[in-house]
Structures are given as structure tokens and as C-alpha cells.
Amino acid sequence: MEEKQAANPGAALTAGDIEQVAGGDGTCTTTLTVSSNEIGFSTTANSVGDALINTYDGVVDATSHVIETVAKSF
């Protein structure tokens, strides 16, 4: 099989080139789903980091709610 050489191997890619290779419209989201013992949630964000931050914030909020509920019961 014959190898094809790029027309200009050192040239920067254009946005159109990247879009064609990516096969998308330039937007991408990440969905993170966490579940355990019949409890679960899912979050969608623009990046993996944002999804993890949202997940962490959700766990902190849920934990805080439980602590507050237990504290008020005494």
C-alpha cells in the first residue's frame, strides 16, 4: 500500500479541518453518572472537570442536608 504525503505537513489546522476530523459541530458535553445502592444522579457539563466539580458539590450538598436533618431531630 502506498503512503500518501500531506500537502503541507507543518501547516496549522483550520477550524474547518478540525471540525471535519471531529465529526461534530464544535460543541461537546460530558455526562457523569454516579449510582450506588439504588441512589444515583447524573450531571452534564462542558468538560470533565466541570462534571466532577458539579458531582462533588452535589455530594457535599446532600451530606450537609443529612447532617442538618439529623441535628434538628435532637
Phi, psi and omega in degrees: 000138183272132177277139178261136178270142177292147181298318180216085190297340181263000184284145177288149178282143176272166177300323178296320177297315181295317179298320180295319180290318182290331179075020182230190181259012178094353177250147180210136177237158179242133176246129179243125180242128180235132178211149178197135176049050176068009176246131180203163175206165181221141178226144179239133182216176182280345179210166178297319179300315179296322179295318178293320177297315178299319179296313179300313179300321178295318179294318178297316179298317180295317179297316179299319179297316180296313179301316180295318179297317179293317181298322181287341182282348181269000000 
